[in-house]
Each structure stands twice: as C-alpha cells, then as structure tokens.
Amino acid sequence: MIGRHLELCEGLVQALKHDQLVLHYQPVMDLRSGDVAAVEALIRWQHPQHGLLPPLDFIPTAESTGQIVEVGEWALEQACRQARAWREGGLPVRMAVNLSARQFSAPDLVGCVARTLRETGIPPDMLELELTESMFADPVCSTAILMQLRQLGVRVAIDDFGTGYSSLSYVIQFPLNTIKIDRSFLEQAMHHPHAATVIGFVIAMAHELDLLVVAEGVEVEAQERLLVTHNCDLSQGFLHSPAMTAPDCERWMRQRISRPLTPIPGGGDPSERDPLKPRRRQDRPRRRVAAGA
C-alpha cells in the first residue's frame, strides 16, 4: 500500500512534467431546447504503464500530498484554453471545472483564476467553478473567497448537492449560481417516490433563489422525464454522452448544433434564450425534448 502511494506520488510529478494528464469533457444539456449548454472538464491520467486512469485512482493521493494544487491549476488552464478554442471556432459553451478542497483554501486561488482568465482570454462568465459542500466548513472564509470569485465574473456551483448535512443553509448563505443535484437522488427516484418529491422540492427552492439546477447522473429517459416534469434546467449523464476527448466532444457538439432547435410552446425563440438562466414559474408549461433529438 505504501509502495503504491509512493509510486503515485513520483508518477504524478512525471505526469505533469511529461504531459501525461488529459482532460475529457462531458456535455451538459439544456432540457428546454435540447442544445448543449456547457461542458464539464474531467481529468484523466494517461499512465505509460497502466493506461488511462480515472481520477479516483490518483486524485486522493494528489489531495493527501498537496500535489492537487498544481494538478488543479493545470486542469483550470487547459480547460480555459479549450473553452477559448471552441469559442473561436463557433462553439461558445461554458466550461465547468472542479476545484479541490486544497485549491479552494490555497492563498492564491483568486489570483490564479484571474491570471488564467487573463492569459486565456475567455469571458469570465464562460467559466463555472464547481465546489463541494465540504469546502464550506469555515463560513466566513468561504464567503469571502466566493465573493472575490464572483467579483471576477466567474460562476460558482455547488456539486453533489444534497449529500451533506447543511445543504439548505449553504444555498442561502453563500453567493452561488448553480446547484448540481447528486446522482444518488435520481437513482433512488426510480424506486422511491419520496426521492422524486425531494428532487422537485430542491428544484423549486433553487428557482425561487434564482439558482440554476443541473441534474447529474442522468442515464435513462425515465429520469429525464422526471426532471422535465419538475422544471429542471440542465441534464448531465450517459443518457446524452459520456466524457470524451476534446476532438470527440467537439464533433459531438457540432452534430448537435447543426440540427435546428425545436421551439417550445410559450417559450419564445429558443435561439434567444440564455441556456444558463434559471426557469421561473412563468416559463411553464414545458414539454420534453426527446433524447437524441
């Protein structure tokens, strides 16, 4: 076990030095129009001996050693450069990037984000930083950091919403743009009616607070029908696409946007809607956009 840990520590140093880390991108879909609203950048390690490693195989080690700060800064810069390239190529999708707990508490976090935005040249609102509830243990410090990030113009999301004990207080207390409903709720909703009720409650509450709602882990059409019934904004999961390499993701997105958007009754021209604007009551009723349409 210790040997494996040391191997990963030394390997991560080489991974950063020799460009072995890669980002894959998973689309986030607008449930109103069926269009691509954003992508989430997800890190992988193209290990020379072990092949493509998922984050769970090395991120915990990077967290424990502090290497995650350098890894996270690399991921942020690469994701923003990719967002700029896609924007210049006619694909102005927002980019979601995960922050680790160590990154969030690093003294130069805000400066790092500001430098990355300046060097990559993307508009700040094209970047959304995803945080977990565990990062909000110190409310005073967390609020100060979040306010500085918001002042830069970047968006802030709380990931895995509903898995912690203080979720409701977080959405009231902290300056957020988006909440991402944890995939476990959708899994349970297929078997337990109360889970579906909780999803509806979370979505309604978020909209009253002008927060956008993303549902993670959408794998079957029944889950997406449930989300549309409760007026969820965005959907992310294998029903639409797994995470892909940048070239594959670009091809996938271009195939999607090459199809005309389907107008939604009472919703106006879909090309004029902001895909990351929360739904309000006056937006109803909505109809479901078929997967793959």
N, C-alpha and C positions, 0 to 999 in steps of 0.2 A: 504493500500500500504506500509506504514511504517512498519506495523506489519509483512508483508510478507518479507520485506527486512531484518528485524532483525532475523526472523526465518531462512532465508537462511544463514545469517552470522554465527549464532550459529550452524546451521546444518552442515556447511562446516567444522567447527572446529572438530565436531564429526566425520564427514565423513573421514577426514584424520586420525583421531585417531583410528577409528574402521574399516578401510579398506573398506569403502563403495564406493569409487571411483574405476571405472574399465575402462580399455581400450578396445575398439573394433578396428578392423583392416580392412581396405578396400584395396583390391589388386589394383595395377597399372599395366596395361598390355602393353607389347611390341607389337606395331602394325606391326612390321616386322615379328615376329616369332609366335605370339600368346602366348608367355610364360609370366610368372609373373616376372616383373622386380623389383617391390618394393611393399611395403605396407605403408599406412598412418595410424598412430595411432590417434584415435579419442576418446575423453574422454566422459564418461557417469557417472551418479551418481545413484547407486542402493539405492534409498532412502527407509528407513524402513517403511514409511507410504505411500509415493506417488509412489512407484515403480521405474522403470528405467526412469531417467530424461535425456533428451537430453541437450547438452551444452548450448543452448540458454536459458534454464530455470535457469541456475545458474552462467554461466561464466560472464555475465555482472555485477552481484553482486560481484563476486570474483575480477573482474577488479577494480570496484569502491572502494573496501575496501583494496586492496593490497594483499588479500589472494591468488590472482592469481599467485604470485611468488612462493609460497610454493606448490600450486597445479601444476604449470608448472614444477617445479623441480621434483615432484613426477612422473609426466607423462613421463618426459625425462628419468628418471632412469628406470622406469618399461618398457618403450618401448625398451631401450637398452638391458635390461636383456632378454626380449623376443627375440630380434634380435640375441643375443648370443645363446640362447637355440635353436632357429631354425637353426642357422649356424652349431652348433654342431650336430644337427640332420639331416644335409644334405640339409638344405634349406637356402642358403646364400643370402637372399633377403635384399635389402636396406630398411632402416626404415626411414620414413618421420615423423617428429614431429613438431607441430606448436608451435611457440613462441608468447607470448602475447607482447603487447607494453611495459608493465611494466617489464616483464622479460628482454626484449631487452635493456632497459635503466638501469637495475639493475647493480650496480658497479661490482658484482662478476659473471656476466654472463659467461665470457670466462673461469674463474676458475671453475665454476660449470660444464660446458661442459667438460673441461679437466679432472676433477675428475671423472665424470660419465664414460667417456671413459676408464679411467684407472681402475676403480673399476669393470666395467662390462667386460672389456677385448675385446670389439669389435674393429675391424679396423676402424679408423676414417672415411674412405670413405664409410662405410656402413650406416652412419648417414647423413640425409639431414634435415636441419632446414628450416622450412617454415616461411617466414615473409610476412607482408602485407605492402603496399605502405605507409600507414600512419606512419610507423616506421622510415621513411627516412626524416622526417621534418628537421632534422639538418644534412646536408650532410657531414660535416667534421667529426662529432662524429660518424655518421653511417658508414662512410668509414673506420674509424679506427677500429670499432668493427668488421666489416665484414672481414677486413684484418686479424685480430687476429684469427677469427674463421676459415678462410681459411688456415691460417698457422698451425692450429691444424690438418688440413687434412679433416675436415668435409665439406660436400657440403652445398650450400646455394641456396634456391629457393625463388622466389617472387610469392606469392599466389594472386589469384583473379586479375591477370594481365589484365589491360585494363579498370578497374573501376575508376582509379584515373586520375588526370589531367596531371601528369608528367611521365607517364609510359615510354615513349621513352627515356627521359633523364636518368631515373633510370638504364635501361639496358646498357647504355653507361658509366655511371658514377660509378656504383658500381660493385664490384667483385662478380658476380653471376655465378651459374652453370646452373640453370633451371628457366624457367618461366612457370607458370600454367595459361592457358587461362581461364578466368572466364566463368562459366557455362552459363551466360546470352547470350554470343555470339553464343553458339551452339543452344540455344533456339530460338534466332532471326533468325539464319541462315536457319531454316526450313521454314521461311515465307518471309524473306527479302534477296534478292540476295546480297545486299551490305554488309550484315553481313558476308556472306561466303567469300566475297572478302577481308574483313578485317582479317578474320582468316588466309587466305592464305598469306596475307602480313606479319602478325605477325610471322608466322612460317618461312617464307623465311628470314625475318630480323634476327630472332633468330639464324638460322643456319649459316648465314653469320658471326655472332658474336660468333660462336661455343657454343651456348647455347642449352640445351635440352628443348623440348617443351612437356608439359603434358596438355591434354585437360580434363577439369573436367566436370562432369555432363552429361556424355555420357549415354543416355537412350535408344536410338533406333538405328537400324542398318544403317538407312539413315545418321545419324550423323557420325557414324564411317566411312562410305564410303566417306563422305566429307573430313574427316581428312586424310584418306589414299591418297585421290586424291591430297591433299596439302602436302603430305610427313610428316605428324605429327609423332612424335616419340612414345609417350605413351598415353594411354587412361585410364580414371578412371570414373567409374559410375555404375549405376544399370544395364546397359546392361550386364555387366560381373558379378557383385556381389555387394550387399550392404555391409556395415561394419558388421563384425562378431566378435564373441568372439575368443580368441586365439585358443582354440581347434578346433572350426569350421573352422577358417581360415586355420589352418594347414592341416586339412583334405581336404579342398577345393584345396589348393596349391598342395598337394601330388597327388590328382587326375589329376591335370593339367600336372604336370611334368612327370607323368607316361606315358603320351602319347608321341610318337616320334614327334620331331619338324619337321615341313614341310619346306624343302628347298625353298628359294625364288630365282627365276631365276636371275643370275648375282650377287647374294648376298653372295656366298660362303657358307661355312658350318655354319649354324645358331648356333651351339654349341660353335663356336669360336668367335662370335661377342659379344661385350660389349653392353648389353641392354640399358645402360645409356650413350651411345656415340651418339651425335647428327648426324643426317643424313647429308650428303653432296650431292652435285649435282651428283657426280659420282655414288652414291648409286641407282639412278633411272635406269629403272623403277621399281615400286613396284606393287605387287598385294595384294589384300585384303585378310586377313585371316578371315575366317568366324567365327562369334561369336559362342563360344562353341566348336570350333574345337580343 
